[in-house]
Amino acid sequence: MLSLPDARSELMESAQRLAHRAELFAGAMSWLHAMTREEQARRAMAHCIGNICGRHSWSEGAVRGTFNGAGWKMIVNALRKLGAVTVLACAAPSDKQAQQSEWRTDFSRHTVPLGEIVPGGPPKDGIPAIDRPNFETVRRADRWLQDREPVIVVEHGGTARAYPLQILIWHEIVNDRIGDLPIAVTYCPLCNTAIVFDRRHGDRVLDFGITGRLRHSDLVMYDRQTESWWQQATGEAIVGAFAGDTLRWLHAQMVSWAEYKAAHANGQVLSRETGVSRPYGTNPYAGYDAPQGSPLPGFFSGKGDNRLPAMERVVAVRMGSETVAYPFSRMREVRVVNDVVGGRSLVVLWSPGMASALDDASVASGRDVGASGVFDRRLCTSGLERCRTLTFETGPGGLFRDQETGSSWNLLGRAVAGPLRGSRLDALPFGDYFWFAWAVFRPETRVWR
C-alpha cells in the first residue's frame, strides 16, 4: 500500500499530466464542453483514477479527501477540458496502437463501425476479471453482506451461487464453472446489466477479460482464445474471428441478499478473497443512476429513446422476434404482469427490498429500487398432459399468488405455500437494464404501460 503522502504525490502528478494533455487536445475536441457539470466530472475522475490511472482503487470521496482545494479543482478543470472519453483515453492506447501491439484481434472482421467503440479508461485487463473464484457459506458471508444488497443468483445442477454486486462492481467478469457448466458472470455498472453466459462456444470453452473499451456505454469483453471483442449487453461478438456469433444466455436473477439467503441457506457466495485489493462494499459510481440523470457524455453515442427516462430501470424480455420492456416505475405500482411475448405466456414479478448498487457511496445504503423475475406461466406437474397456465396476482406478506390454486410464490418462482408448494416455475432469460442501454440495442422494443 502506498502511504497517503505518496498517493497524494502520485495522483497530483497524474492530475498535472491530465491538465497538460487538456491543453493539447482541447482545441481539437468539438464535444468537450459536454462535461460541464462538476458532479459528472467527479464521477469520471473517480472512475479514471479508481480503476485505471493508478495501481490502487479509490472511491470519489477517498480521492477528493486526498487533495486540497486547489488539487481538486485542477482535476475537475482537466476533466472538463478533456471530456470523459478523452481523459480516460489518456490511460489507453489508440485503436491503431492496440492493433499493432497489445491485441491479436482480427480487426478486419467487425459487425459494427469501429468508431463506435471508444476507450472506457482501463487498458486491457485494467479492470481485472476474476478467474479463480473462491466461495464461502451463507452464514460466513452474512457477516459482511447486508440484507438489501444486490446479488446475482445462478443455479445449476442443484447448486446455487450468489455473486454480490459489491464485488462485481470492481471486476465486472467472473469466469466460473458450476459442475459441468462453464459460465461467465458479467456486470456493467454503466448500463446496470447483469448477464450470465455459457462460456462454451463451438468446440471451445472461452475465458473472458475486459478490453477497456465501451460501445454505447456498455462493457466490451474479449475472449482470451481468439481475442474477439464481445458486446456484453447482447452477447454478440462485434470484432474479431467470432464476429457475428452470439453467446448463449443463461437465466440469472438479481435479488437482495435477504431473498437469496432465505431461499438458499446452504448456497454458496462469491468470496471477497479475490487476490486483488479493492474496497469492496463501496461504490465508485455514487449518484450515477439518479432517476433524471443521463449516461456519461462521450461514452454514449447512440440515439436516445424518449419513451422513458434514460436511467429508468426496465425488465427487458426478448422472446423470438418480440422484445418488451417493463419499466420499474410501473412495476412498483402493479408488482405483477401476466403477459404473452413471442407466443410465450409469462409472468413478470417485482418486489421491493433491494438496494441500488450505484446510488450511494456505500452499496448497502443505496435507495430501494426493487428486484424482478420473469417466468413461464405454464406449469407442468407430472408430464405434459397435466400442464396448466397460471395467472398471478399480488399476495400477502410480499409474496405472489396464483388465481387457479391460491398457492403462494416468492420472487424466485418457487411455490412456498398452498397446493402447489414445492413447485417451481421455469425461469426465462431476461435482464434489468437502464432504458438507454436496452433501447439503443433493441429499438424495436415495445414498452409495457
ABEGO torsion letter per residue (X at the ends): XBBAAAAAAAAAAAAAAAAAAAAAAAAABAAAAABABAAAAAAAAAAAAAAAABABBBBAAAAAAABBAAAAAAAAAAAAAAEAAAAAAAABBBAAAAAAAABABBAABBABBAAABBBAGBBBGABBBBABBBBBBAAAAAAABBAABBBBBBBBGGBBBBBBAAAAAAAGBBBBBBEABBBBBBBBAAAGBBBBBBABBEABBBBBBBAGBBBGGBBBBBBAAAGBBBBAAAGBBABEAABGBBBBBBBBBBBBAAAAAAABAABBBBBABAGBBBBBGBBAABGAABAABBBBBGABABBBBAABBAABBBBBBBBEABBBBBBAAAAAAAGBBBBBBGGBBBBBBBBBGBBBAAABABAAABBBAEBBBBBBABBBABEAAABBBBBBBBBBGGBBBBAAAGBBBBAAGBBABEAABGBBBBBBBBBBBBAAAAAAABAABBBBX
